[in-house]
Amino acid sequence: MKKKIWLSSPHLGGTEQKYVQEAFDTNWIAPIGPNVNEFENSLQTYVGEQKHIAALSSGTAALHLALLLAGVGKGDEVLCQSFTFSASANPIVYQGATPIFIDSEQETWNMCPTLLEKAIKDRIAKGKKPKAILAVHLYGMPYNVKKIHEISETYGIPVIEDSAEALGSNVQGQKCGTFGSFGILSFNGNKIITTSGGGALICTTTDEKAHAIFLATQACDNAPHYQHSQIGYNYRMSNVLAGIGRGQLEVLEERVLARKANFEFYKKELAELSELQFLDAPMGYNSNRWLTCIITKSYEIREKIRRHLAHEFIETRPLWKPMHQQPIFKQYPAYVNGVSDDLFERGLCLPSGSNLTPLELLRVVTAIKTAILH
């Protein structure tokens, strides 16, 4: 039987075990310890010293705390990109707030600035000014930073950056996750680097970081006994997993280069197929190419490719099903233009792991050509 080629599997660098062993040797088997501190410090150095990092149990936890720190509560509205994974929208509902879904632009596949402004004006006219904008850097491609943040400043609505897929991406040199009032990262097992499960909240001030950690450690008051004056959460990253993160950060740049090389290989080797398109980055935008995605000419062609690759033990996945199409979110307002519906219909994610071998990449390309040409 052929060895399965995965969409995006973990890729260890070699030093992770050293930091994990240190956690065991020093008995720091807790959501606190030297690895957590050093992982946060290293992330801060990477994204920029003007930011402050709280290491958490997941990217979803980071989004939840970002909404809390932005003051989002029951009855509020949050403008959320529709073309994304459900973890972007779920924390809005955790807070008892209402997600208002915004469709995509063609240039980046991310939140459409024109629709965003239209939605803001409409919500204000209805007597409800949105509390936050939740914008996503999808598949590592930065959203339209200039226009989205101009709109944010015009209407006084803060931006929360979902950079779960965009560690290593930047716009004109500035790292994704650092443009908004808050940013979040994910270190899930399929991400560009992993801590097995984990995430991080990027804050603007030390006070915000301290408050995030307070909330993430069950909101324990400063008292000699257990006392709680507000609801807290069990969201802190463990010292063991942070050790994995320290080792992974040491190879982040190599992982980014490998993912970009995958994209360039696919684009070159499949250039002869008029049935396929790739998303090129706008000028000044640098995507980590977390996943390489193709757009086919039709749903039928996409499914033909997907089914044939599955038969060949090659994992692929259709592009995200938009939130406004999801059964759980169908009742919420949405401002749509058909872009994400079309991308979902015709788009496919290809195997993109940084540990793919040249032979595996060739196997994927051969399978795609076979599916289309036969």
C-alpha positions in Angstrom: 0.0 0.0 0.0 1.2 3.5 -0.8 2.4 5.7 2.0 -0.2 8.5 2.7 0.7 12.0 1.9 -0.8 14.4 4.5 -2.1 17.9 4.0 0.1 19.5 6.7 1.7 17.2 9.2 4.0 18.3 12.2 7.6 18.7 11.4 10.0 18.6 14.4 13.4 20.3 14.3 15.4 18.2 16.7 15.8 20.5 19.8 12.3 20.2 21.0 13.1 17.2 23.1 15.9 19.0 25.0 13.5 21.7 26.3 10.8 19.1 27.1 13.4 17.1 29.0 14.4 20.2 31.0 10.7 20.5 32.0 10.7 17.0 33.3 14.2 17.2 35.0 13.2 20.4 36.9 9.6 19.2 37.6 8.0 22.1 35.8 5.0 20.1 34.6 2.6 22.9 34.9 1.1 25.9 33.0 4.0 28.0 34.3 7.7 27.8 34.2 10.9 28.7 32.3 9.8 27.3 28.9 6.7 29.4 29.0 8.6 32.5 29.8 11.3 31.9 27.2 8.8 30.9 24.5 6.9 34.2 25.1 10.2 36.2 25.0 11.3 34.5 21.8 7.9 35.1 20.1 8.1 38.8 21.2 11.5 39.1 19.7 10.3 37.6 16.5 7.1 39.7 16.0 8.7 42.9 17.4 9.6 44.2 20.8 6.8 46.7 20.8 4.4 43.8 21.3 3.8 41.6 24.4 2.9 37.9 24.2 0.8 35.6 26.4 1.2 31.9 25.6 -2.1 30.1 25.8 -3.7 26.7 25.3 -5.0 27.4 21.8 -5.6 30.1 19.2 -9.3 29.9 20.0 -8.5 30.7 23.6 -6.4 33.7 22.4 -9.3 35.0 20.3 -11.7 34.6 23.2 -9.4 36.7 25.5 -8.8 39.2 22.7 -12.6 39.8 22.5 -12.8 40.1 26.3 -10.0 42.6 26.5 -11.6 44.6 23.6 -14.7 44.9 25.8 -17.0 42.7 23.7 -19.9 41.4 25.7 -23.5 40.2 25.6 -25.5 42.0 22.9 -22.5 43.5 21.1 -21.8 43.0 17.4 -18.5 41.9 15.9 -17.7 42.1 12.2 -16.1 38.8 11.3 -14.6 37.5 8.1 -17.0 34.8 6.7 -14.3 32.9 4.7 -12.5 31.2 7.6 -12.5 28.3 10.0 -15.3 28.3 12.6 -12.8 28.9 15.4 -12.7 32.6 14.2 -16.4 33.0 14.9 -17.1 30.7 17.9 -15.6 33.0 20.6 -17.9 35.8 19.5 -20.8 33.6 20.4 -19.1 32.5 23.7 -19.4 36.2 24.7 -23.1 36.4 23.9 -22.2 38.7 21.0 -23.5 38.6 17.5 -21.2 37.8 14.6 -21.8 39.9 11.5 -20.2 38.1 8.6 -18.3 39.9 5.8 -17.5 38.3 2.5 -14.1 38.3 0.7 -12.3 40.3 -1.9 -10.7 38.5 -4.9 -7.2 40.0 -4.4 -6.4 38.3 -1.1 -9.5 36.1 -0.4 -9.8 37.9 2.9 -12.3 40.5 4.2 -13.6 42.8 1.5 -13.0 46.5 2.6 -15.9 47.7 0.5 -18.4 45.3 2.2 -16.9 46.0 5.6 -17.6 49.7 5.3 -21.0 49.0 3.9 -21.8 46.8 6.9 -20.5 49.3 9.4 -22.7 52.1 7.9 -25.7 49.7 7.9 -25.2 48.6 11.5 -24.8 52.1 12.7 -28.0 53.1 10.8 -29.8 50.3 12.6 -28.6 51.8 15.9 -25.8 49.3 16.7 -22.2 50.3 16.2 -20.0 47.2 16.0 -17.6 46.6 18.8 -14.7 45.0 16.9 -13.5 43.8 13.5 -12.2 40.3 13.4 -10.0 40.0 10.2 -8.2 36.8 9.1 -4.9 36.3 7.3 -6.3 33.2 5.4 -3.9 30.4 4.4 -1.1 32.8 5.4 -2.1 35.5 2.9 -2.3 38.9 4.6 -5.6 40.7 4.4 -5.9 44.2 2.9 -4.1 45.8 5.9 -4.1 49.4 4.5 -7.8 49.6 3.7 -9.1 47.6 6.6 -7.2 49.7 9.1 -8.1 52.9 7.5 -11.8 51.9 8.0 -11.0 50.9 11.5 -9.6 54.3 12.3 -12.4 56.2 10.5 -15.1 54.5 12.6 -13.2 54.0 15.8 -13.6 50.2 15.8 -10.6 48.1 16.9 -9.2 45.3 14.8 -8.5 41.8 16.2 -6.1 39.9 13.8 -6.6 36.2 13.4 -3.1 35.3 12.4 -3.6 31.6 13.3 -2.3 30.6 9.8 0.0 33.5 9.2 3.1 33.2 11.5 6.0 34.1 9.2 3.8 36.3 6.9 4.3 40.0 6.6 3.3 43.2 4.8 6.2 45.4 3.8 8.3 43.8 6.5 5.8 44.1 9.4 4.8 40.8 10.8 1.1 39.7 10.6 -0.5 39.8 14.0 1.0 43.2 14.9 -1.3 45.5 13.0 -4.3 45.3 15.2 -5.2 46.1 18.8 -4.8 42.4 19.4 -3.4 39.5 17.3 -3.6 35.8 17.8 -1.4 32.9 16.7 -2.1 29.1 16.6 0.3 26.3 17.2 -2.1 23.5 16.4 -0.5 20.3 15.0 -1.2 21.3 11.4 0.3 24.8 11.6 3.6 26.1 10.3 5.2 25.4 13.8 3.4 23.5 16.5 3.3 23.0 20.3 1.0 20.0 19.7 -1.9 22.2 20.8 -1.5 25.9 21.7 -1.7 29.5 20.8 -0.7 33.0 21.7 -2.2 36.4 22.2 -0.3 39.4 20.9 -1.0 42.4 23.1 0.0 46.1 22.7 0.7 46.8 26.4 2.2 45.0 29.4 -1.1 45.6 31.3 -3.1 43.9 28.6 -0.7 40.9 28.8 -1.0 40.8 32.6 -4.8 40.9 32.4 -4.8 38.2 29.7 -2.7 35.9 31.9 -4.9 36.7 35.0 -8.0 35.7 33.0 -6.2 32.6 31.6 -5.3 31.3 35.0 -8.8 31.2 36.5 -8.8 34.9 37.5 -7.4 34.3 41.0 -7.4 37.4 43.1 -4.2 38.5 45.0 -5.1 36.8 48.3 -3.6 34.1 50.6 -6.6 31.9 49.8 -8.5 31.1 46.5 -10.7 34.1 45.8 -12.3 35.1 42.6 -14.1 38.4 41.8 -14.6 37.6 38.1 -15.0 34.7 35.8 -11.7 33.2 34.7 -10.6 30.5 32.3 -8.1 27.6 32.2 -6.3 28.9 29.1 -2.5 29.0 29.9 0.0 27.0 27.9 1.8 24.2 29.8 5.6 24.4 30.4 6.0 21.1 28.6 4.3 22.2 25.4 6.1 25.6 25.5 9.3 23.5 25.4 8.2 22.1 22.1 7.5 25.6 20.9 11.0 26.8 21.8 12.5 24.2 19.6 10.0 24.8 16.8 10.7 28.6 16.8 14.4 27.8 16.1 13.4 26.4 12.7 10.6 28.7 11.8 12.4 30.5 9.0 13.3 27.1 7.5 9.7 26.0 7.6 8.5 29.2 5.9 11.0 28.7 3.1 10.0 25.1 2.6 6.3 26.0 2.4 7.1 28.8 -0.1 9.2 26.3 -2.1 6.2 23.9 -2.2 4.0 26.7 -3.7 6.6 27.6 -6.3 7.0 23.9 -7.3 3.3 23.4 -7.7 2.9 26.6 -9.6 5.7 25.7 -12.0 4.8 22.1 -12.5 1.1 22.7 -13.1 1.5 25.8 -15.2 0.5 23.9 -18.4 -3.0 23.2 -17.0 -5.4 26.0 -17.9 -7.9 24.4 -15.6 -6.0 25.6 -12.5 -5.2 29.0 -11.0 -3.1 30.1 -8.0 -3.4 33.1 -5.7 -0.5 35.5 -6.2 0.5 37.8 -3.4 -0.2 41.6 -4.0 2.9 43.8 -4.1 4.5 44.2 -0.7 2.6 41.2 0.7 4.7 38.2 1.8 2.7 35.0 2.5 4.2 32.1 4.4 2.2 29.9 2.0 1.0 27.8 5.0 -1.2 25.9 2.5 -0.9 25.9 -1.3 -4.4 26.3 -2.8 -5.7 25.9 -6.3 -8.8 27.2 -7.9 -10.3 25.0 -10.6 -12.6 26.0 -13.5 -15.6 24.1 -11.9 -16.9 22.2 -8.9 -16.8 19.1 -11.1 -13.1 19.4 -11.9 -12.3 20.1 -8.3 -14.1 17.0 -7.2 -12.5 14.9 -9.9 -9.0 16.0 -8.6 -10.0 15.5 -5.0 -11.4 12.1 -5.4 -8.5 10.8 -7.6 -5.9 12.1 -5.0 -7.8 10.5 -2.2 -7.7 7.2 -4.2 -3.9 7.7 -4.4 -3.7 8.2 -0.6 -3.1 11.9 -0.9 -4.9 14.2 1.5 -6.5 17.4 0.2 -9.3 19.6 1.5 -11.8 22.0 -0.1 -11.3 25.6 0.8 -13.1 26.7 3.9 -16.9 26.6 3.8 -17.9 30.2 4.5 -19.5 30.9 7.9 -22.6 32.4 6.4 -23.2 28.9 4.8 -22.7 27.0 8.1 -25.8 25.6 9.7 -24.8 26.9 13.2 -24.3 30.5 11.9 -27.0 30.8 9.2 -29.3 33.0 11.4 -26.7 35.8 11.7 -26.5 38.8 9.4 -24.1 38.5 6.5 -22.9 41.0 3.8 -22.0 38.8 0.8 -20.8 39.3 -2.7 -20.4 35.6 -3.8 -16.6 35.5 -3.7 -16.2 33.1 -0.8 -19.1 30.9 -2.1 -17.3 30.6 -5.4 -13.9 29.9 -3.8 -15.5 27.2 -1.6 -17.1 25.6 -4.7 -13.9 25.5 -6.9 -11.0 25.6 -4.5 -8.7 22.9 -3.1 -5.9 22.8 -0.6 -2.9 20.7 -1.6 -0.4 18.9 0.6 1.9 21.6 1.9 3.9 20.3 4.8 7.5 21.5 5.2 8.5 17.9 5.5 7.3 16.8 2.0 10.0 15.1 0.0 10.7 15.9 -3.7 9.3 12.5 -4.6 6.1 13.1 -2.7 5.6 16.5 -4.3 6.1 14.9 -7.7 3.6 12.2 -6.8 1.0 14.9 -6.0 1.6 16.8 -9.3 1.5 13.5 -11.3 -1.8 12.6 -9.7 -3.3 16.0 -10.4 -2.3 15.8 -14.1 -3.7 12.3 -14.3 -7.0 13.4 -12.9 -7.4 16.3 -15.3 -5.9 14.7 -18.5 -7.6 11.3 -18.3 
